[in-house]
């Protein structure tokens, strides 16, 4: 009975989370827009909204490699004069740089073999990828539902009561939905 009740709570929270925060499959960091590939193993840059003349595409995003530049990702950006791509890029989509009339240089740099290490406690960064987002909430809910997932226990105890439980998951969801809560 208790397991069924917990599973019902988890399912309800996932539905609420998706309604409040939208899809976790696309996200934007700084001036780049990323999309997760179909098998969930890498990201593609799908857009760039910045105004910098020299652009360096990141090699990692949310703990996964960036392996593609999507169709039209930089299209029409006349401010860009140079782009540096990580060696992890294996595909550049159609018209990715079409209309980038100031672009003079495209270079490559060696991508890191592993994502950057986060060596400080980040409350809410349940999956240790360096940011607090929907993936953290989903990982915590899965762990609480006894799924076989690895989480950072210290970062998961967002209310600092010494235990990781449903209160932490709810606090994290409220934080992600921009409620007035503080992660501790």
N, C-alpha and C positions, 0 to 999 in steps of 0.2 A: 504494500500500500504506500509506504513512504517513498519507494523508488518511483512508482507511478506518479506520485505527487510532485516529486523533484523533476521528473521528465516533463510533466505538464508545465511546470514553472519555466523550465529552460526553453521549451518550445514557444511559450508566450513571450518570454523576454526576447528571443530571437526575432519574432514577428514585430514586436514593438521597436526593437533596435533598427530593423530594416526600414520600417515606416518613418521613424524619426530622422535617420541619418542617411538614407539612400544606399546605393550600391557601394560595396567595399572593393569592387573590381576596378574602379578608376579613381585616381587621386591626383592632387596637384601639390607639388612642393616647389617653393620659390617660383620660378618662372616657367617650369616645365610641367607638362601634363603627361601622365603615364597611364598605360593600360596593361593589365595582367594578361599574359597569353592564355590560350585555351587550356593547357594542362597545369597552369598555376606554378610554373617553374622559373619564369623570367618576365621582365617588363619590356615594353616598347615605349619610346618617346612618341607621343601622338600630337604634341603641340608645344609651341614655345611662344610666350606672350611678353617676354622681356624686351628691353631696348638696348641691351649691351651690344657693342660692336664685335667683341671677342667672346665666343661662347664655348664653354667646355661641357659636353654632355657627361653626366655622372655615370660611373661604371656600375654602381649598385643603387638600388632603391628598395627600402623596406626589407632589407635582408636578402634580396634576390638580385641576380645580375640583370643589367640592361643589355639586351641583345639585338634590338632592332630600332630603326627609325621608321616610323609609320608613314603611310602615304600622306603627302602634303604637310608634314609636321612643321616645317619652317617656311612653307610656301608664302611668298609675297612679303617677307620681312626684308625690307631694304636697308635696315640699320646694320645687319650682320656683315662683317668683313672677313671674319675667320671663325672656323668651327673645328674644335678638337674632339675627335671621337675615340671612345675606349676601344681597345682591341677585342672586347667581348661582342662588338657589333658584328652580326653575321648577315643582316639584311637591311637594305635601305629601300624604302618603299617608293612607289611611283610619285613623281613630282615633289619629292621631299624638300628640295631646295629650289623649286621652280619660282621664278620671279624675285629671287634674292640677288638683285642686280649689283649690289656692292660686295658680294662674296668673292674673295680673291684666293683664300687659302682654306683647304680642308686637310687636317692632319690627324694622326693617330697617336695615342699614348697607350702604354701597357696597363691593362686593367689589373686591379688587385685580384689575387686568386681566392680571397675570402672577403666577406663584407667587413666593414670597419667594426672593431671591437668596442662595445660600450662598457667602460670600466667603472662607471659610477651608478649608484642607485637612481633609477628614474621611476618614481611611483606611477603605476599604470602601464608601464612598458612590460607587459606580461611575457611577451615572446622575445624580449631582448633585441629588437631590431633597431633601437635608437629613436623610436617615435611612439606616441600613444595614439592609437587609432582603433578602428573597428576590429581589426585582426586580433588585437589584445583582448577585447571584450569577448569575441568568439572563442578564443583559446581558453580564457578563464571559465566561460560557461561550459565548454566541453570538459575541462578538468573536473569541474564540480559535478558533472553528470557521469563521472567515472570513465571518460574516454581516455584512450592511451595517448596523451599529449604531454609534452614537456613544457613547464612554465617556470618562470623565475618567481619563487615563493615570496621573496622579499619585495619585489616590485608589485606583486599581486595583492599584498595586504595594504590596500589603498586607504583604509581608515585607521591603520596603525593600532589595531586591537590585539595583535599577536596571533591571529588566526586568519586563514583564507577561507571565506565562506560567501554565501549569497549576498550578504550585506556589501561585500567588496565589489561584487559584480554589478549590483544596482548602483552603487556610488560611481563606478567607472562609466556605466551607461549614462547616468545623469551628467557626468562631466563631459562626455562626448556629445551630449545633446545641448550643451551650453547652459545647463542649469547652474545655479550659484552654489557649487560645491568645490571643495579643495581636496586634492589628492595628497595624502601624507606619506 
